[in-house]
Amino acid sequence: MASEMDVLKELDERIQASVNRIQQLQRENEQLAKRLAESEQRFNEASAQLHEHETQRTEIKSRIEKILTRFDGVDLG
């Protein structure tokens, strides 16, 4: 009968170890999900900032081209 008790004790220990591991994995999963959300937020912010810079660059390029066009008509010599 002691052998059955040993088997039950070992089974209980394995179940508890499995439960502990599952809980640990759930915590890790939550941390990873949080890090992913933060990374996605930073990516979206950087993407929006890049788009804004590209828009500004296009506007500046256009203004410079207009200024250069005016110089093309001026005789400096």
N, C-alpha and C positions, 0 to 999 in steps of 0.2 A: 504494500500500500504506500510505502514511503516513496517508491519509485513513481507512482501516479502523482503524488504531491510534488515531487521534483519536476515532473513533466509540466504540471500546471504552473509551478513557480517559474520555470523557464519560459513557458508560453506567455505568462503575464509580463515577464521582463522584456521579452521580444515585442509584445504589443505596446508596452510603455515606451520602449526605445523608438518604435515606429511612430507613435503619436508625437514624441518629442521631435523627431526628425521632420515630420509633417509640419509641425508648428514653426520650426526653424525655417523651413523652406517657404512657408507662407509669409513670415516676416521678411525674408530676403526678397520675395516676390513683390511685397508692398514697397520695400525700399527701391527696388529696381524700377517699379512703375512710377514712383515719385521722381526718381532721377530722369527717367525718360520724359516725363511731363515737363520737367524743368528744362531739359535739353531742347525739347520741341518749342518751348516758349522762347528760349534764347535764339533758336534758329529763326523763328518767325520774326522776332524783333530785328535780328541782323538782316534778314531778307527784306524787311520793310525799309530799313535804313539804306541798304544797298540800292533799292529801287529809287529812293529819294535822291541819293547821290547821282545815280544815272540820269534822273530827270534834270537835276541841276547842271550836270555836265553837258547835257544836250542843249539846255538853254544858254549856257555860257558859250558853247561852240557856235550856236546860231548868232549870238550877239557879236562874237569876234568876226565871224564871216561877214556880217553886215558892215562892221567897221572897216574891214579890209576891202570890201567892195567900194566903199567911199574913197579909200586911198587910191584905188585903181584909176579913178577918174581925175585925180589931182596930178598936175604936171609939176614935179619937184625939181626938174632940171632946168 
